[in-house]
Amino acid sequence: MSSIRQNVQLGLADPDAPDAQRVLLFRLLVANAHEVRTRMDRLLAESGLTTQQAMLLQVLQGQEEPPTLTQFAALLGMSHQNLKQIAAVLVRKDSWRSARTLPMRACDVCT
């Protein structure tokens, strides 16, 4: 049995019970998502971007009109505050210019 499977089964009295199967699936999804994000962060390290920053820029480039922070947060399924933090880092890095887009006014991000 793989170490990931052993780890996600920790604390489950009966891993074959229906509720345990749902918990196991959830844990496996979270573990896989973490692994994908870690690998993407490594691949993006040379660019100076994190996975979340790259995702934000990629989604933004596909927008016809620059969304507001509230619209963009809803589109990405994240909180307004989380988006604002990621965007503020990108503004400091000047990544908006390198992506040839300025989706939001800097004052919207930094205030």
Backbone bond lengths (Angstrom), bond angles and torsions (degrees), N, CA, C in turn:
res aa  C-N    CA-C-N  psi(-1)  N-CA   C-N-CA  omega(-1)  CA-C   N-CA-C  phi
1 M - - - 1.453 - - 1.529 108.46 -
2 S 1.313 116.86 137.95 1.459 120.38 -178.51 1.525 110.93 -68.58
3 S 1.330 114.92 155.97 1.469 118.73 -179.63 1.526 111.15 -66.45
4 I 1.346 117.97 -32.30 1.467 120.33 177.57 1.522 109.37 -63.12
5 R 1.320 116.23 -46.83 1.467 119.45 -179.50 1.525 110.52 -63.68
6 Q 1.330 117.44 -39.75 1.459 120.21 177.65 1.529 110.58 -62.19
7 N 1.321 116.29 -43.42 1.470 120.05 -178.85 1.517 112.47 -65.29
8 V 1.327 117.87 -41.13 1.463 119.23 -177.37 1.522 111.77 -74.93
9 Q 1.320 117.66 -15.50 1.466 120.45 177.41 1.524 112.63 -88.82
10 L 1.318 117.37 -6.10 1.463 120.19 -179.89 1.525 110.71 -57.19
11 G 1.311 115.93 132.97 1.456 121.40 176.77 1.509 114.73 85.07
12 L 1.338 118.29 -3.77 1.462 120.60 178.10 1.524 108.42 -91.08
13 A 1.336 117.00 115.16 1.463 121.46 -177.65 1.528 110.94 -61.86
14 D 1.337 116.76 -46.33 1.460 121.61 179.66 1.521 108.00 -129.90
15 P 1.339 118.46 95.12 1.470 121.32 -177.19 1.522 114.44 -59.01
16 D 1.338 118.15 -15.45 1.462 120.66 -179.29 1.532 113.41 -93.67
17 A 1.314 118.11 -6.16 1.467 121.37 178.59 1.530 109.57 -67.29
18 P 1.361 118.05 147.92 1.471 120.71 -178.04 1.534 113.90 -55.01
19 D 1.321 117.71 -45.25 1.464 119.76 178.80 1.518 110.86 -64.15
20 A 1.323 116.24 -38.63 1.459 120.51 179.45 1.522 110.60 -64.89
21 Q 1.314 117.90 -34.78 1.458 121.14 178.82 1.530 111.00 -64.78
22 R 1.332 116.69 -38.72 1.476 120.31 177.54 1.526 110.81 -67.09
23 V 1.332 115.84 -41.35 1.467 120.21 177.71 1.526 109.76 -63.85
24 L 1.313 116.82 -43.33 1.455 121.95 179.47 1.528 111.05 -61.53
25 L 1.318 116.65 -44.68 1.469 120.52 178.53 1.524 110.61 -61.06
26 F 1.327 116.87 -45.64 1.456 120.72 178.43 1.529 110.94 -58.93
27 R 1.323 116.31 -46.92 1.465 120.50 -179.87 1.522 111.65 -62.62
28 L 1.337 117.48 -39.93 1.465 120.46 178.39 1.523 111.37 -65.36
29 L 1.330 116.99 -40.53 1.465 120.59 177.71 1.530 111.22 -61.99
30 V 1.317 115.97 -44.31 1.466 120.14 179.67 1.535 110.23 -64.93
31 A 1.335 117.28 -42.92 1.465 120.86 179.71 1.525 110.76 -63.49
32 N 1.328 117.18 -41.63 1.467 120.14 179.14 1.524 111.60 -68.36
33 A 1.319 117.22 -40.41 1.468 120.44 177.70 1.521 110.54 -61.13
34 H 1.321 115.90 -41.23 1.464 120.18 178.31 1.534 110.63 -63.42
35 E 1.308 116.80 -42.04 1.470 120.87 179.39 1.534 111.42 -63.88
36 V 1.325 116.82 -43.68 1.466 120.57 178.78 1.527 110.30 -62.54
37 R 1.325 116.78 -44.61 1.468 120.18 -179.56 1.526 110.79 -64.14
38 T 1.326 117.62 -40.85 1.461 121.06 178.12 1.523 110.75 -61.65
39 R 1.323 116.78 -44.19 1.469 120.26 179.07 1.527 111.60 -64.97
40 M 1.336 116.47 -41.58 1.465 119.62 178.35 1.525 111.13 -64.69
41 D 1.322 117.61 -40.91 1.461 120.58 177.69 1.530 110.26 -59.17
42 R 1.342 116.89 -40.29 1.471 120.14 177.85 1.523 111.27 -64.82
43 L 1.335 116.08 -43.09 1.462 119.99 -179.84 1.531 112.10 -65.50
44 L 1.317 116.16 -33.97 1.463 121.13 -177.51 1.530 113.65 -88.24
45 A 1.324 117.23 -7.23 1.470 121.22 -173.62 1.525 112.28 -53.19
46 E 1.317 117.34 -41.36 1.466 120.49 -178.20 1.528 112.19 -63.55
47 S 1.338 116.75 -30.61 1.464 120.40 179.82 1.519 112.12 -78.05
48 G 1.341 116.39 -15.30 1.457 120.26 -178.28 1.520 113.46 83.68
49 L 1.335 116.51 9.21 1.455 120.98 -179.69 1.523 110.52 -108.67
50 T 1.323 115.50 151.19 1.460 120.46 170.85 1.531 107.58 -91.99
51 T 1.307 116.16 171.56 1.459 120.59 178.24 1.527 110.58 -60.21
52 Q 1.329 116.81 -43.68 1.470 119.54 -179.64 1.527 111.59 -64.45
53 Q 1.326 117.20 -40.40 1.460 119.95 179.07 1.527 111.08 -65.08
54 A 1.328 117.02 -42.80 1.457 121.05 178.78 1.530 110.70 -64.31
55 M 1.342 117.01 -40.96 1.453 120.74 178.33 1.524 110.24 -61.55
56 L 1.311 116.15 -44.83 1.458 120.71 -179.80 1.534 110.32 -58.79
57 L 1.334 117.16 -46.77 1.466 121.00 -179.54 1.525 111.69 -65.81
58 Q 1.328 117.49 -40.51 1.462 121.05 -179.50 1.530 111.63 -64.70
59 V 1.311 116.79 -45.94 1.461 120.26 179.97 1.519 109.45 -65.15
60 L 1.311 116.05 -39.44 1.460 121.22 -179.39 1.518 111.63 -61.76
61 Q 1.325 117.16 -39.98 1.464 120.33 -179.09 1.520 112.00 -63.89
62 G 1.328 117.38 -23.11 1.454 121.01 179.56 1.516 114.30 -85.56
63 Q 1.318 117.97 -1.59 1.459 121.56 -178.04 1.522 110.64 -88.75
64 E 1.323 115.81 135.33 1.469 119.58 177.79 1.517 111.31 -70.32
65 E 1.331 116.25 -43.06 1.462 122.33 179.62 1.516 108.98 -118.62
66 P 1.331 117.93 140.91 1.468 119.25 177.71 1.529 110.50 -62.00
67 P 1.331 117.64 122.23 1.463 119.90 179.45 1.520 111.38 -78.25
68 T 1.318 115.40 161.17 1.462 119.68 171.37 1.523 107.43 -74.64
69 L 1.320 117.09 167.33 1.461 120.32 177.12 1.525 110.87 -58.08
70 T 1.313 117.13 -42.14 1.468 121.12 -179.01 1.522 110.91 -64.44
71 Q 1.321 117.57 -45.33 1.465 121.49 178.49 1.531 110.85 -62.91
72 F 1.321 115.74 -43.30 1.458 120.49 -176.87 1.529 111.18 -68.63
73 A 1.323 116.96 -39.13 1.471 120.82 177.28 1.525 110.12 -61.59
74 A 1.323 116.74 -42.66 1.464 120.58 178.49 1.526 110.60 -64.41
75 L 1.314 117.09 -41.21 1.459 122.00 179.11 1.529 111.54 -61.09
76 L 1.331 116.28 -40.24 1.464 121.46 -178.37 1.522 113.17 -85.50
77 G 1.315 116.77 -10.05 1.457 120.05 -179.10 1.517 112.75 70.39
78 M 1.327 116.16 36.05 1.463 120.10 177.96 1.513 109.02 -130.58
79 S 1.304 114.88 167.19 1.465 118.64 -179.33 1.524 110.34 -72.88
80 H 1.313 114.42 154.55 1.468 121.84 176.62 1.526 109.39 -57.00
81 Q 1.335 116.40 -43.22 1.459 121.55 -178.14 1.532 111.41 -64.14
82 N 1.332 117.55 -43.05 1.461 120.75 179.74 1.526 110.66 -63.96
83 L 1.322 117.25 -44.89 1.458 121.21 178.01 1.521 110.60 -60.74
84 K 1.313 116.23 -42.04 1.466 121.03 -178.96 1.537 110.81 -61.49
85 Q 1.335 116.62 -39.93 1.466 120.68 178.52 1.530 111.06 -65.53
86 I 1.321 116.85 -45.00 1.473 120.28 179.99 1.523 109.97 -64.91
87 A 1.329 116.71 -44.46 1.462 121.11 -179.64 1.526 111.66 -64.01
88 A 1.324 117.41 -38.23 1.468 120.50 179.79 1.524 110.79 -62.93
89 V 1.332 117.02 -38.67 1.474 120.71 177.28 1.524 109.25 -64.54
90 L 1.323 117.15 -42.72 1.471 120.50 179.81 1.526 111.44 -64.65
91 V 1.319 116.86 -37.45 1.473 120.36 177.44 1.528 109.29 -63.86
92 R 1.348 116.82 -43.73 1.476 119.53 178.23 1.519 111.74 -63.63
93 K 1.328 117.05 -34.79 1.468 121.52 179.22 1.522 111.56 -78.84
94 D 1.326 116.77 -9.93 1.456 122.79 -176.55 1.529 111.11 65.57
95 S 1.327 116.56 27.57 1.464 120.98 -178.54 1.520 112.96 -72.68
96 W 1.323 117.33 -18.81 1.460 117.62 178.39 1.523 109.51 -62.72
97 R 1.339 115.76 -42.91 1.457 118.45 -178.87 1.517 111.95 -66.34
98 S 1.327 116.21 -39.73 1.454 118.37 -178.74 1.524 111.22 -67.65
99 A 1.309 116.74 -23.83 1.463 120.49 177.31 1.527 111.03 -90.38
100 R 1.339 116.51 1.11 1.461 123.60 -179.99 1.523 112.45 57.63
101 T 1.315 115.07 38.51 1.457 118.89 177.80 1.513 109.60 -152.18
102 L 1.279 117.08 142.68 1.462 122.42 173.21 1.515 106.60 -127.00
103 P 1.330 116.65 87.77 1.450 120.64 -171.57 1.509 115.15 -69.36
104 M 1.317 115.73 -33.01 1.448 119.61 -175.42 1.527 107.45 -136.11
105 R 1.286 115.75 151.09 1.453 117.93 176.95 1.527 109.03 -67.43
106 A 1.311 116.93 141.72 1.464 121.59 -177.90 1.523 110.53 -57.03
107 C 1.324 117.35 -34.95 1.465 118.87 -178.78 1.532 110.67 -67.10
108 D 1.334 117.89 -29.32 1.458 120.38 176.37 1.519 110.62 -67.50
109 V 1.320 116.97 -34.34 1.443 122.18 -177.79 1.515 111.47 -78.96
110 C 1.302 117.00 -39.37 1.470 120.50 -169.80 1.522 113.91 -93.06
111 T 1.307 118.07 -5.57 1.464 118.55 -179.45 1.513 112.00 -98.34
